[in-house]
Amino acid sequence: MNRLSLKIVAVALAVLFLGGVSADARTKKKPKKAYDLNANPLAGLQSKQPDKQLYDKAMVAMKKSRYDVARLDLQTLLNTYPESEYRMRAKLSVGDTWFKEGGSAALTQAEAEYEDFITFFPNAPEAAEAKMKVADIYYQQMEKPDRDFINVQLAEKEYREMINMFPDSSLVPRAKQKLRDVQEVLAEREFQIGSYYESHENDVAAIARLQTVADSYPLYSKSDQVLIGIGDAYADQAHSISIAPRLPSAIKERLRAMYEDKAAAAYDKVITRYPMAPHVEDARDRLVAMNRPVPEPTQAAIAESDAEERSRQPLHFTDKTLDIIKRGPTVVEAVHVGEPTLEDPKRTLAPQVSKEDRTMFQEAVNAGKPPAPAAAVTPTGPNEPPRSDQPSTAPLQMQAPAEGTGVGVEVVSAPNSEAQAPAGAGQTPGGAAQADSNALVKPVGPVNTALPAAERPAEAPLQVNDIKPGANPAQPTTAEEKQKKPKTDLSEESSSKKKKKKGLGKLNPF
C-alpha cells in the first residue's frame, strides 16, 4: 500500500511539473532576430498608389510560396513604373523569390539577380543586403569538412568582400559571425588532414597543414590541439635524429636540440595564447617532461581566452546525431567573439618545411668546424680557360696593319708566344723557342724552326744612282722626238678589201 501511494504521488508531481513547464513555454515570447533580412521595410506604409499595390501583392504571393506570381508582379512594377520609389526593393525582391524557392538552379539565378542589383545600385543601403545574400547562398550549400570545400571557400570570399565593401552597414556583425563559422569549417578540414599525416608519421606534411591552421585561423575551437600537434611532430623528429645510425654524436645533439626548441615554442604558445583551453595542461606536462621552463600567461591573454571559451556552445548528443543526418557542417563550437581573419590564409607548404630541415642540418654540421681560410686568388694562365672566381689576363688585342688600305686586322699572338718572348728567354742555344709545357694547344711540327744558311733567300742588290748630282736628264721637247707607238701589222688580218674575187666578180673592175 505504501508503494502504491508513493507511485501516485510521484506521478502527480510529474504532471504538475510538466504542466508548469508547458505554461511557461506558452507564456514565454520568442526572441526577435537581431538581423532579419526577410523583413519588409515598406510593409507598414499605407498607400493607394498602383506601384505600392503591386509591390504588396507580390509580397503576399511570396509569403504563400507562389514565387512565379510574385516575380510576375515585381517585373510588371519594374517595367511599368521605372521611376517608382519601390524599384530598388522590387529588384531586390526578385532575387529573394529565387532564393526562397531553393534548388541549385534557383540559387544560381538568385545570385545573378543580386549581382545585378549591386551593379545598378552600388551606393544604396540595400547593396550590402544583396552582397550578404550572395554569401548566404554559398553558406547554405556548404558540405562537411571532409567533403568538397569549394562552396566554403566561396562563402569565405563573399563575406570578406561584404565586410570590406560595406564596413558601416548594420549587417556587418552578422557577416562576421558567419565568417567565423565558415573559417571554423575550413580550419577543421585542415586539422583533420594534418592529424591524418601525423598518425602516419609523416611529420613534414603534418607540420605544414597544422602550421597553416595556426597562422590563418587563430579563433579555431581546437587551436590548442593544433599547436600541441605541431610540437609533437617536432619532438618526433628530434627522437628520429637521436636514434639515426651512422651520424656523429655531436651532430645528433645539435639537431635534437634544434627540434626540441621548436617543439617547446609550440607548447609555450598554447599556454601563453590559449591559457583557458581544455588541453593546456597537456602542453604543461610536455614542457615538464622536456625539462623546459613553463611560461606564465598574462592577464590579458587569460581574459581573451576565457571570453572565447565562454562564447562557444557545447556540443551535445543531439548535435552529433544531427551531424550524421544533415548535409551541412556543424558549427556550434565556433567562437562568437574576436575579429575573424579578413586576409587570405598564409599557407605553409611541405617543401618549405623540408627546406628548413635541410638548413638546420647544415647548421648542425658546420657548427663544430672552424671557419675555412680564404683561398688565395691567382690569375689564370694565358692558355687556360677563364674562371668565374679568379681574374684572367688581358685578352688578345686586334690591331690594324701599319701599312695598306686599313682594311682587315692583324692578329697579335698570345703573350707567351715566340714573337713577344724576350731575347734569350725560353730559347735553346740554337735559336729555337722552347715549347711551353703548360700550354693547352701545343705546336705541331719540328721544334727547331730556324732556316739553314743555304736555303736563305738572296739579299736584294743595293740601288745605284747613275745620275750625277746637278745634272738633269734629257727630256723630249717636240712631239716628233717623243717615242712613237709602233703600228700594228694588219697584213695577216682578214679583210674584205683583200679577198680574191671569184667567178663573175673578176669581170667587175670596181
VEXDREN-2710 file (C-alpha; in Angstrom, 1 decimal):
% VEXDREN-2710
k/r/px/py/pz
1/MET/0.0/0.0/0.0
2/ASN/2.8/2.4/0.8
3/ARG/4.4/1.6/-2.5
4/LEU/1.3/2.4/-4.4
5/SER/0.8/5.7/-2.7
6/LEU/4.3/6.7/-3.4
7/LYS/3.8/5.9/-7.1
8/ILE/0.6/8.0/-7.1
9/VAL/2.4/10.9/-5.5
10/ALA/5.3/10.7/-7.9
11/VAL/3.0/10.7/-10.9
12/ALA/1.1/13.7/-9.6
13/LEU/4.2/15.7/-9.0
14/ALA/5.5/14.8/-12.6
15/VAL/2.1/16.0/-14.1
16/LEU/2.3/19.3/-12.1
17/PHE/5.9/19.9/-13.2
18/LEU/5.2/19.2/-16.8
19/GLY/2.1/21.4/-16.7
20/GLY/4.1/24.3/-15.2
21/VAL/6.8/23.9/-17.8
22/SER/4.3/23.9/-20.7
23/ALA/2.6/27.0/-19.2
24/ASP/5.9/28.8/-19.0
25/ALA/6.7/27.8/-22.6
26/ARG/3.3/29.2/-23.8
27/THR/3.8/32.5/-21.9
28/LYS/7.4/32.9/-23.0
29/LYS/7.8/35.1/-26.0
30/LYS/10.2/34.1/-28.8
31/PRO/13.2/36.5/-29.0
32/LYS/13.3/38.5/-32.2
33/LYS/16.2/38.0/-34.6
34/ALA/18.8/40.7/-34.4
35/TYR/19.1/40.9/-38.2
36/ASP/16.1/39.8/-40.3
37/LEU/17.0/40.1/-43.9
38/ASN/13.5/39.0/-45.0
39/ALA/11.7/41.8/-43.2
40/ASN/9.9/44.2/-45.5
41/PRO/10.7/47.8/-44.5
42/LEU/7.8/49.1/-46.7
43/ALA/5.1/46.8/-45.4
44/GLY/3.8/49.2/-42.8
45/LEU/3.3/52.1/-45.2
46/GLN/-0.3/52.7/-46.2
47/SER/-0.6/53.9/-49.8
48/LYS/-3.1/53.6/-52.7
49/GLN/-0.6/54.1/-55.4
50/PRO/-0.6/51.4/-58.1
51/ASP/3.1/50.6/-57.7
52/LYS/2.7/50.2/-54.0
53/GLN/-0.3/47.9/-54.6
54/LEU/1.7/45.8/-57.0
55/TYR/4.6/45.5/-54.5
56/ASP/2.3/44.5/-51.7
57/LYS/0.6/41.9/-53.9
58/ALA/4.0/40.4/-54.8
59/MET/4.9/40.2/-51.1
60/VAL/1.7/38.4/-50.2
61/ALA/2.3/35.9/-53.1
62/MET/5.9/35.3/-51.8
63/LYS/4.6/34.5/-48.3
64/LYS/2.3/31.9/-49.8
65/SER/5.3/30.4/-51.7
66/ARG/3.8/31.5/-55.1
67/TYR/7.1/32.6/-56.4
68/ASP/6.1/32.7/-60.0
69/VAL/3.2/35.1/-59.3
70/ALA/5.4/37.3/-57.1
71/ARG/8.1/37.6/-59.8
72/LEU/5.5/38.5/-62.4
73/ASP/4.1/41.3/-60.3
74/LEU/7.6/42.6/-59.5
75/GLN/8.6/42.6/-63.2
76/THR/5.4/44.4/-64.0
77/LEU/6.2/47.1/-61.4
78/LEU/9.8/47.5/-62.8
79/ASN/8.7/47.7/-66.4
80/THR/5.6/50.0/-65.9
81/TYR/6.9/52.3/-63.2
82/PRO/10.7/52.8/-63.8
83/GLU/10.7/56.0/-61.6
84/SER/8.9/54.4/-58.7
85/GLU/10.3/54.7/-55.2
86/TYR/9.8/50.9/-54.8
87/ARG/12.0/49.9/-57.8
88/MET/15.1/49.1/-55.7
89/ARG/13.1/46.9/-53.3
90/ALA/11.3/45.3/-56.2
91/LYS/14.6/44.5/-57.9
92/LEU/16.0/43.0/-54.7
93/SER/12.8/41.0/-54.1
94/VAL/13.1/39.4/-57.5
95/GLY/16.3/37.8/-56.2
96/ASP/14.5/36.9/-52.9
97/THR/11.9/34.9/-54.8
98/TRP/14.6/32.7/-56.4
99/PHE/16.5/32.5/-53.1
100/LYS/13.4/31.2/-51.2
101/GLU/12.5/28.9/-54.0
102/GLY/15.7/26.9/-53.4
103/GLY/17.4/24.4/-55.6
104/SER/20.8/24.8/-57.3
105/ALA/19.3/26.4/-60.5
106/ALA/17.1/28.8/-58.5
107/LEU/20.1/29.8/-56.2
108/THR/22.2/30.4/-59.3
109/GLN/19.5/32.7/-60.7
110/ALA/19.2/34.5/-57.3
111/GLU/23.0/35.1/-57.3
112/ALA/22.8/36.7/-60.7
113/GLU/19.9/39.0/-59.6
114/TYR/21.8/40.1/-56.5
115/GLU/24.9/40.8/-58.5
116/ASP/22.8/42.9/-61.0
117/PHE/21.4/44.9/-58.1
118/ILE/24.9/45.6/-56.8
119/THR/25.9/46.7/-60.2
120/PHE/22.9/49.1/-60.8
121/PHE/22.7/50.4/-57.2
122/PRO/26.2/50.2/-55.7
123/ASN/25.7/53.1/-53.2
124/ALA/22.2/52.0/-52.0
125/PRO/21.9/50.7/-48.4
126/GLU/20.3/47.5/-49.9
127/ALA/23.5/46.7/-51.8
128/ALA/25.0/45.4/-48.5
129/GLU/22.0/43.2/-48.1
130/ALA/22.4/41.9/-51.6
131/LYS/26.0/41.1/-51.0
132/MET/25.1/39.4/-47.8
133/LYS/22.6/37.2/-49.5
134/VAL/25.1/36.2/-52.2
135/ALA/27.4/34.9/-49.4
136/ASP/24.4/33.2/-47.8
137/ILE/23.8/31.3/-51.0
138/TYR/27.2/29.6/-50.7
139/TYR/26.8/29.2/-46.9
140/GLN/23.6/27.1/-47.5
141/GLN/25.4/24.9/-49.9
142/MET/28.4/24.1/-47.7
143/GLU/29.4/20.5/-47.2
144/LYS/31.1/18.8/-44.3
145/PRO/34.8/19.4/-43.7
146/ASP/35.8/16.0/-45.2
147/ARG/33.8/16.7/-48.4
148/ASP/34.1/19.2/-51.3
149/PHE/35.0/22.6/-49.9
150/ILE/34.6/24.9/-52.9
151/ASN/31.4/26.4/-51.5
152/VAL/33.1/27.0/-48.2
153/GLN/35.9/28.9/-49.9
154/LEU/33.4/31.0/-52.0
155/ALA/31.4/31.8/-48.9
156/GLU/34.5/33.0/-47.1
157/LYS/35.4/35.2/-50.1
158/GLU/31.9/36.8/-50.3
159/TYR/31.7/37.5/-46.5
160/ARG/35.1/39.1/-46.6
161/GLU/34.2/41.3/-49.6
162/MET/30.9/42.3/-47.9
163/ILE/32.7/43.4/-44.7
164/ASN/35.4/45.3/-46.6
165/MET/33.0/47.0/-49.1
166/PHE/30.3/48.0/-46.6
167/PRO/32.1/48.5/-43.2
168/ASP/29.3/50.8/-41.9
169/SER/26.4/48.5/-42.6
170/SER/24.3/47.2/-39.8
171/LEU/24.7/43.7/-41.2
172/VAL/28.5/43.6/-40.6
173/PRO/28.2/41.9/-37.1
174/ARG/26.1/39.1/-38.7
175/ALA/28.6/38.8/-41.6
176/LYS/31.5/38.5/-39.1
177/GLN/29.7/35.7/-37.2
178/LYS/29.0/33.9/-40.5
179/LEU/32.7/34.3/-41.4
180/ARG/33.7/32.8/-38.1
181/ASP/31.5/29.8/-38.8
182/VAL/33.0/29.4/-42.3
183/GLN/36.5/29.6/-41.0
184/GLU/35.7/27.0/-38.4
185/VAL/34.8/24.6/-41.2
186/LEU/38.0/25.3/-43.2
187/ALA/40.2/25.0/-40.1
188/GLU/38.6/21.7/-39.2
189/ARG/39.3/20.4/-42.7
190/GLU/43.0/21.3/-42.4
191/PHE/43.2/19.9/-38.9
192/GLN/41.8/16.6/-40.0
193/ILE/44.3/16.3/-42.8
194/GLY/47.2/17.2/-40.5
195/SER/46.1/14.7/-37.9
196/TYR/46.0/12.0/-40.6
197/TYR/49.5/12.8/-41.7
198/GLU/50.7/12.8/-38.1
199/SER/49.1/9.4/-37.5
200/HIS/51.1/8.0/-40.4
201/GLU/54.3/9.5/-39.1
202/ASN/54.6/12.0/-42.0
203/ASP/55.9/14.8/-39.8
204/VAL/56.8/17.2/-42.6
205/ALA/53.3/17.1/-44.1
206/ALA/51.6/17.3/-40.7
207/ILE/53.6/20.3/-39.7
208/ALA/52.7/22.1/-43.0
209/ARG/49.0/21.5/-42.5
210/LEU/48.8/22.3/-38.8
211/GLN/51.0/25.4/-39.2
212/THR/48.6/26.7/-41.8
213/VAL/45.7/26.4/-39.3
214/ALA/47.7/28.1/-36.6
215/ASP/48.6/31.1/-38.8
216/SER/45.4/31.5/-40.7
217/TYR/42.6/30.7/-38.2
218/PRO/43.6/31.7/-34.6
219/LEU/39.9/31.6/-33.5
220/TYR/39.6/27.9/-34.3
221/SER/38.0/25.9/-31.4
222/LYS/40.8/23.3/-31.4
223/SER/43.7/25.7/-31.7
224/ASP/45.3/24.3/-28.6
225/GLN/45.3/20.8/-30.1
226/VAL/46.8/22.2/-33.3
227/LEU/49.8/23.7/-31.5
228/ILE/50.3/20.5/-29.5
229/GLY/50.3/18.5/-32.7
230/ILE/53.0/20.8/-34.1
231/GLY/55.1/20.3/-31.0
232/ASP/54.6/16.6/-31.1
233/ALA/55.7/16.4/-34.7
234/TYR/58.9/18.3/-33.9
235/ALA/59.5/16.1/-30.9
236/ASP/59.1/13.0/-33.1
237/GLN/61.7/14.4/-35.5
238/ALA/64.1/15.0/-32.6
239/HIS/63.6/11.4/-31.5
240/SER/64.3/10.2/-35.0
241/ILE/67.5/12.1/-35.1
242/SER/68.7/10.8/-31.8
243/ILE/68.4/7.1/-33.0
244/ALA/69.7/7.8/-36.5
245/PRO/72.6/5.4/-37.4
246/ARG/75.9/6.5/-38.9
247/LEU/75.6/10.1/-37.7
248/PRO/78.2/11.7/-35.4
249/SER/77.1/12.2/-31.9
250/ALA/77.8/15.9/-31.9
251/ILE/75.6/16.5/-34.9
252/LYS/72.9/14.4/-33.3
253/GLU/72.9/16.5/-30.2
254/ARG/72.8/19.8/-32.1
255/LEU/69.9/18.7/-34.4
256/ARG/68.0/17.2/-31.4
257/ALA/68.3/20.5/-29.5
258/MET/67.1/22.5/-32.5
259/TYR/63.9/20.3/-33.0
260/GLU/63.2/20.3/-29.3
261/ASP/63.4/24.2/-29.3
262/LYS/60.7/24.2/-32.0
263/ALA/58.6/21.8/-30.1
264/ALA/58.9/23.8/-26.9
265/ALA/58.0/27.0/-28.8
266/ALA/54.7/25.4/-29.9
267/TYR/53.9/24.2/-26.4
268/ASP/54.7/27.7/-25.0
269/LYS/52.2/29.3/-27.4
270/VAL/49.4/27.1/-26.1
271/ILE/50.0/28.3/-22.6
272/THR/50.5/32.0/-23.4
273/ARG/47.8/32.4/-26.1
274/TYR/45.1/29.8/-25.0
275/PRO/45.5/29.5/-21.2
276/MET/41.9/28.6/-20.7
277/ALA/41.7/26.0/-23.4
278/PRO/40.8/22.4/-22.5
279/HIS/44.2/20.9/-23.4
280/VAL/46.5/23.5/-21.9
281/GLU/47.6/21.0/-19.2
282/ASP/48.9/18.6/-21.8
283/ALA/51.2/21.3/-23.0
284/ARG/52.5/22.0/-19.5
285/ASP/53.1/18.3/-19.0
286/ARG/55.2/18.1/-22.2
287/LEU/57.3/21.0/-21.2
288/VAL/58.0/19.5/-17.8
289/ALA/59.0/16.2/-19.4
290/MET/61.4/18.1/-21.7
291/ASN/62.9/19.9/-18.6
292/ARG/61.9/23.2/-20.1
293/PRO/60.5/26.2/-18.1
294/VAL/56.8/26.6/-18.1
295/PRO/55.7/30.2/-19.1
296/GLU/53.1/32.2/-17.2
297/PRO/50.3/33.8/-19.3
298/THR/49.4/37.4/-18.9
299/GLN/46.1/38.6/-17.5
300/ALA/45.0/40.0/-20.9
301/ALA/45.7/36.6/-22.5
302/ILE/43.6/34.9/-19.8
303/ALA/40.7/37.3/-20.2
304/GLU/40.8/36.9/-24.0
305/SER/40.9/33.1/-23.9
306/ASP/38.2/33.0/-21.2
307/ALA/35.9/35.1/-23.4
308/GLU/36.4/32.9/-26.4
309/GLU/35.7/29.7/-24.5
310/ARG/32.6/31.1/-22.9
311/SER/31.2/32.2/-26.2
312/ARG/31.3/28.7/-27.7
313/GLN/28.3/26.5/-27.4
314/PRO/28.9/23.0/-26.1
315/LEU/28.5/20.1/-28.5
316/HIS/25.6/17.9/-27.3
317/PHE/24.5/14.4/-28.2
318/THR/21.7/15.8/-30.4
319/ASP/24.2/17.9/-32.4
320/LYS/26.3/14.8/-33.0
321/THR/23.3/12.9/-34.1
322/LEU/22.0/15.6/-36.4
323/ASP/25.5/15.9/-37.9
324/ILE/25.2/12.4/-39.2
325/ILE/21.8/13.1/-40.8
326/LYS/22.0/16.6/-42.2
327/ARG/24.0/17.7/-45.2
328/GLY/25.9/20.7/-43.9
329/PRO/28.6/21.0/-41.3
330/THR/28.1/21.6/-37.5
331/VAL/29.4/24.9/-36.4
332/VAL/28.0/25.1/-32.8
333/GLU/31.6/25.2/-31.4
334/ALA/32.6/28.3/-33.5
335/VAL/33.6/31.3/-31.4
336/HIS/31.3/34.3/-31.1
337/VAL/33.9/37.0/-30.2
338/GLY/37.0/38.3/-31.7
339/GLU/37.8/39.5/-35.2
340/PRO/37.9/36.9/-37.9
341/THR/40.7/36.8/-40.4
342/LEU/40.0/39.2/-43.3
343/GLU/43.1/38.4/-45.3
344/ASP/44.0/35.5/-47.5
345/PRO/45.3/32.5/-45.5
346/LYS/49.0/32.2/-45.3
347/ARG/49.7/28.6/-46.3
348/THR/52.7/26.6/-45.2
349/LEU/53.8/24.1/-47.8
350/ALA/55.7/20.8/-47.2
351/PRO/58.7/21.9/-49.4
352/GLN/59.2/24.9/-47.2
353/VAL/59.4/22.7/-44.1
354/SER/61.8/20.3/-45.9
355/LYS/64.0/23.3/-46.8
356/GLU/64.1/24.4/-43.2
357/ASP/65.1/20.9/-42.1
358/ARG/68.0/21.0/-44.6
359/THR/69.1/24.4/-43.4
360/MET/69.1/23.1/-39.8
361/PHE/71.1/20.1/-40.8
362/GLN/73.7/22.3/-42.5
363/GLU/73.9/24.5/-39.4
364/ALA/74.4/21.5/-37.2
365/VAL/77.2/20.1/-39.4
366/ASN/79.0/23.4/-39.8
367/ALA/78.7/24.4/-36.1
368/GLY/81.8/22.4/-35.0
369/LYS/84.0/23.2/-37.9
370/PRO/86.5/26.2/-37.8
371/PRO/85.9/28.8/-40.5
372/ALA/87.8/27.9/-43.7
373/PRO/90.6/30.3/-44.6
374/ALA/90.1/32.4/-47.7
375/ALA/91.7/30.8/-50.7
376/ALA/94.4/32.9/-52.5
377/VAL/93.1/34.3/-55.8
378/THR/95.6/33.7/-58.6
379/PRO/95.0/34.8/-62.2
380/THR/94.6/32.2/-64.8
381/GLY/97.3/31.5/-67.3
382/PRO/97.4/32.8/-70.8
383/ASN/96.3/29.4/-72.3
384/GLU/93.9/28.4/-69.6
385/PRO/90.1/28.9/-69.8
386/PRO/88.8/31.8/-67.7
387/ARG/87.2/31.1/-64.3
388/SER/84.4/32.9/-62.6
389/ASP/86.2/33.1/-59.2
390/GLN/89.6/34.2/-60.5
391/PRO/90.7/37.1/-62.7
392/SER/92.2/36.4/-66.1
393/THR/94.9/38.1/-68.1
394/ALA/94.2/40.7/-70.7
395/PRO/92.5/39.3/-73.8
396/LEU/94.1/39.3/-77.2
397/GLN/94.0/42.6/-78.9
398/MET/93.1/43.2/-82.6
399/GLN/95.3/45.9/-84.3
400/ALA/95.1/47.4/-87.7
401/PRO/98.1/46.9/-90.0
402/ALA/100.7/49.7/-90.1
403/GLU/100.5/49.9/-93.9
404/GLY/98.0/49.3/-96.6
405/THR/94.4/50.4/-97.0
406/GLY/93.4/49.9/-93.4
407/VAL/91.0/47.1/-94.3
408/GLY/91.4/44.0/-92.2
409/VAL/93.1/43.4/-88.9
410/GLU/96.3/41.8/-87.7
411/VAL/96.1/39.1/-85.0
412/VAL/98.7/39.6/-82.4
413/SER/100.0/36.3/-80.9
414/ALA/99.4/35.2/-77.3
415/PRO/101.5/36.9/-74.5
416/ASN/103.8/33.9/-74.1
417/SER/104.4/33.2/-77.8
418/GLU/107.7/33.4/-79.7
419/ALA/107.0/36.8/-81.1
420/GLN/106.7/38.5/-77.8
421/ALA/109.3/36.5/-75.8
422/PRO/112.4/38.5/-74.9
423/ALA/115.7/37.6/-76.4
424/GLY/117.3/34.6/-74.7
425/ALA/114.2/33.8/-72.6
426/GLY/112.8/30.3/-73.2
427/GLN/115.1/29.6/-76.2
428/THR/117.6/27.0/-76.9
429/PRO/121.2/27.9/-77.8
430/GLY/120.4/27.1/-81.4
431/GLY/117.9/29.9/-81.6
432/ALA/114.7/27.8/-81.4
433/ALA/112.0/28.7/-78.9
434/GLN/111.4/26.2/-76.1
435/ALA/107.8/24.8/-76.1
436/ASP/105.6/25.7/-73.1
437/SER/104.8/22.5/-71.1
438/ASN/101.6/24.1/-69.6
439/ALA/100.1/25.1/-72.9
440/LEU/96.7/23.6/-73.8
441/VAL/97.4/23.7/-77.5
442/LYS/101.0/22.6/-78.3
443/PRO/102.7/23.3/-81.6
444/VAL/102.8/20.7/-84.3
445/GLY/106.0/20.1/-86.3
446/PRO/109.7/20.3/-85.6
447/VAL/110.8/22.3/-82.7
448/ASN/113.8/23.8/-84.4
449/THR/112.3/26.2/-87.0
450/ALA/115.4/28.2/-87.9
451/LEU/116.3/28.0/-91.6
452/PRO/119.7/26.8/-92.7
453/ALA/122.1/29.3/-94.3
454/ALA/121.9/27.6/-97.8
455/GLU/118.2/28.0/-98.0
456/ARG/118.0/31.7/-97.1
457/PRO/116.8/33.9/-100.0
458/ALA/119.4/36.1/-101.6
459/GLU/119.6/39.6/-100.4
460/ALA/118.3/42.3/-102.8
461/PRO/121.2/44.4/-104.5
462/LEU/121.7/47.9/-103.5
463/GLN/120.3/50.6/-105.8
464/VAL/122.9/52.8/-107.5
465/ASN/122.0/56.3/-108.7
466/ASP/123.9/56.8/-112.1
467/ILE/122.7/60.4/-112.4
468/LYS/125.3/62.8/-111.2
469/PRO/124.3/65.5/-108.8
470/GLY/123.3/68.7/-110.5
471/ALA/122.6/67.1/-114.0
472/ASN/119.1/66.9/-115.4
473/PRO/118.2/64.1/-117.7
474/ALA/117.3/64.9/-121.3
475/GLN/113.6/65.5/-121.8
476/PRO/111.9/65.3/-125.3
477/THR/110.9/68.8/-126.4
478/THR/108.9/68.2/-129.5
479/ALA/106.2/65.8/-130.4
480/GLU/108.3/64.2/-133.2
481/GLU/111.1/63.4/-130.7
482/LYS/108.7/61.5/-128.4
483/GLN/108.7/57.8/-128.8
484/LYS/106.1/56.8/-131.3
485/LYS/103.9/53.8/-130.7
486/PRO/104.6/51.0/-133.3
487/LYS/101.8/50.4/-135.7
488/THR/100.0/47.1/-135.7
489/ASP/100.7/44.8/-138.6
490/LEU/97.4/44.2/-140.3
491/SER/98.8/42.1/-143.2
492/GLU/97.8/38.9/-141.7
493/GLU/94.3/40.0/-140.6
494/SER/91.4/39.1/-142.8
495/SER/89.7/42.0/-144.6
496/SER/87.0/42.2/-147.3
497/LYS/89.2/44.6/-149.4
498/LYS/92.0/42.0/-149.9
499/LYS/89.8/39.0/-150.6
500/LYS/90.4/37.3/-154.0
501/LYS/87.5/37.7/-156.4
502/LYS/86.0/34.6/-157.8
503/GLY/83.7/33.8/-160.7
504/LEU/81.9/36.8/-162.3
505/GLY/83.4/39.0/-159.7
506/LYS/86.7/39.0/-161.6
507/LEU/85.0/41.0/-164.5
508/ASN/83.9/43.8/-162.2
509/PRO/86.7/46.4/-162.4
510/PHE/85.3/48.1/-159.2
END
